[in-house]
Amino acid sequence: MDLIANASRQMLAGRMQDARERLLASFEGLSEEEMTQPGVCGEWSVRDALAHVAAWERASTEAYRMMLTGERPPLLDLDDEGIEAFNDEHHEATLGRSVQEVMAELSAAREEMLEALRGIDNRKLFAPAPGDEHADYSIAAWVKVEIAHDEEHAEMIEEWRVNVGK
């Protein structure tokens, strides 16, 4: 089990790194003004999308910590309405932030997540979340959600750049 778990862990780490590199590359070369233009994701700008990713990473890291203490994080049970409310609340909270502040938060949120993940042994990384006997929401499964989230927003930014000629 350890060999397979270690290999799975390394694959997750590699996929996380690849997805983050794609996200960062998606807006490379944009000016601060371009980073704040709406339209990337609805009315959100690149800055807004990055602040959104950082907010979810902070929430996910907190969820991992809760799972490790045997608690079931409310994050795991959000429906579409709850997700929309989370997004709206965090979007409003970050509207006044500069591009530099959002970039610093994105970096800090990822580093905090990685630090938390480094401290989790394989048994706990792949164990089912409290109240989830099928491991649909193990910490490792939730890391896959974070990977997909980076990829989703990278794709949105890439498409926006093509559409607006940036």
ZAMARGU-4260 file (C-alpha; in steps of 0.2 Angstrom, whole numbers, plus 5000, padded with zeros to 4 digits):
<rodrens>
0) 5000/5000/5000 | 5014/5012/5004 | 5022/5011/4987 | 5005/5014/4978 | 5001/5028/4990
5) 5018/5036/4988 | 5016/5035/4969 | 4998/5042/4970 | 5004/5056/4981 | 5018/5060/4970
10) 5006/5061/4955 | 4995/5072/4964 | 5009/5084/4968 | 5015/5084/4950 | 4997/5088/4944
15) 4995/5102/4957 | 5011/5110/4951 | 5007/5108/4933 | 4990/5115/4935 | 4997/5130/4945
20) 5010/5133/4932 | 4996/5134/4919 | 4986/5146/4929 | 5001/5157/4931 | 5006/5156/4913
25) 4988/5160/4908 | 4990/5179/4913 | 5009/5181/4910 | 5013/5197/4902 | 4997/5206/4906
30) 4997/5224/4912 | 4989/5228/4929 | 4976/5237/4919 | 4972/5222/4909 | 4972/5211/4924
35) 4957/5221/4931 | 4947/5221/4915 | 4930/5212/4917 | 4924/5198/4906 | 4936/5184/4911
40) 4922/5174/4921 | 4906/5184/4919 | 4910/5201/4926 | 4926/5195/4935 | 4943/5201/4929
45) 4959/5190/4930 | 4962/5198/4947 | 4945/5193/4953 | 4947/5175/4946 | 4964/5173/4955
50) 4957/5180/4972 | 4943/5167/4970 | 4956/5153/4968 | 4965/5159/4983 | 4949/5160/4994
55) 4945/5142/4989 | 4962/5136/4993 | 4961/5144/5010 | 4944/5136/5013 | 4951/5119/5007
60) 4966/5120/5018 | 4954/5123/5033 | 4944/5109/5027 | 4959/5097/5027 | 4963/5102/5045
65) 4945/5099/5051 | 4945/5082/5042 | 4961/5077/5051 | 4953/5081/5068 | 4938/5070/5063
70) 4926/5084/5059 | 4916/5085/5043 | 4919/5102/5035 | 4904/5111/5029 | 4913/5115/5013
75) 4911/5096/5008 | 4892/5098/5009 | 4889/5114/4999 | 4876/5114/4986 | 4876/5125/4971
80) 4868/5139/4981 | 4880/5138/4995 | 4895/5138/4982 | 4887/5154/4974 | 4886/5162/4991
85) 4904/5158/4995 | 4909/5165/4979 | 4899/5181/4981 | 4905/5184/4999 | 4923/5182/4995
90) 4922/5192/4979 | 4915/5206/4988 | 4928/5205/5001 | 4942/5206/4989 | 4935/5220/4977
95) 4947/5233/4984 | 4963/5223/4983 | 4977/5227/4971 | 4984/5215/4958 | 4999/5213/4969
100) 4989/5210/4985 | 4979/5196/4976 | 4995/5188/4969 | 5003/5188/4986 | 4987/5180/4993
105) 4987/5167/4979 | 5005/5163/4983 | 5002/5162/5002 | 4986/5152/5001 | 4995/5139/4990
110) 5010/5138/5002 | 4999/5136/5017 | 4990/5122/5008 | 5006/5113/5003 | 5013/5115/5020
115) 4997/5107/5027 | 4998/5093/5014 | 5016/5089/5018 | 5012/5085/5036 | 4998/5073/5032
120) 5003/5054/5031 | 4997/5044/5017 | 4984/5034/5027 | 4975/5051/5032 | 4978/5058/5015
125) 4968/5044/5006 | 4955/5041/5021 | 4937/5045/5018 | 4931/5061/5025 | 4921/5060/5041
130) 4904/5054/5036 | 4910/5048/5019 | 4914/5029/5019 | 4918/5029/5001 | 4932/5041/5001
135) 4923/5052/4988 | 4929/5067/4998 | 4946/5061/5005 | 4959/5075/5006 | 4967/5067/4991
140) 4951/5068/4981 | 4948/5086/4987 | 4966/5090/4980 | 4960/5084/4963 | 4946/5097/4965
145) 4959/5110/4968 | 4969/5105/4953 | 4953/5105/4942 | 4949/5123/4949 | 4966/5129/4943
150) 4964/5122/4926 | 4946/5129/4924 | 4952/5146/4928 | 4968/5145/4917 | 4956/5140/4903
155) 4945/5154/4906 | 4959/5167/4906 | 4967/5159/4890 | 4950/5160/4881 | 4947/5178/4887
160) 4964/5183/4880 | 4961/5175/4863 | 4944/5183/4863 | 4950/5201/4867 | 4967/5199/4858
165) 4978/5200/4873
</rodrens>
